[in-house]
Amino acid sequence: MILFIAKVVGAALIIAFASWLSGQNPKLAGFIIAFPLLSLIAIAFSYYEHNDIEKTILFTKSILVAVPVSYLFFLPFFFTKSLNMNFFMIYGAGLGLLVIGFFIHKYIANFL
């Protein structure tokens, strides 16, 4: 239970720091969030908790497939001016594309 709480607090601190930093230095904050820091930590914790290399490898492969698929969320933000949409519409469109991305990931993950 202590390990779980430590993971929650650690992840929350990274996210909170990046959110705060986005107001000071948005480019650096974006780089920190894009960096697979959370994946590195999650992979290590997964192996430590389950001590199962096969599950950890499958977990890692799933992340590898999910990362490029998750970029679908950001597509509407590149077309903000041409689509003439407000923030919530763009954000909603990104979430909709992310749902589509989930099904793409699910399909590809069947071959792992």
Stockholm file with secondary structure:
# STOCKHOLM 1.0

chainA/1-112         MILFIAKVVGAALIIAFASWLSGQNPKLAGFIIAFPLLSLIAIAFSYYEHNDIEKTILFTKSILVAVPVSYLFFLPFFFTKSLNMNFFMIYGAGLGLLVIGFFIHKYIANFL
#=GR chainA/1-112 SS CHHHHHHHHHHHHHHHHHHHHHHHCHHHHHHHHHSTHHHHHHHHHHHHHHCCHHHHHHHHHHHHHHHHHHGGGGHHHHTHHHHTCCHHHHHHHHHHHHHHHHHHHHHHHTTC
#=GC SS_cons         CHHHHHHHHHHHHHHHHHHHHHHHCHHHHHHHHHSTHHHHHHHHHHHHHHCCHHHHHHHHHHHHHHHHHHGGGGHHHHTHHHHTCCHHHHHHHHHHHHHHHHHHHHHHHTTC
//
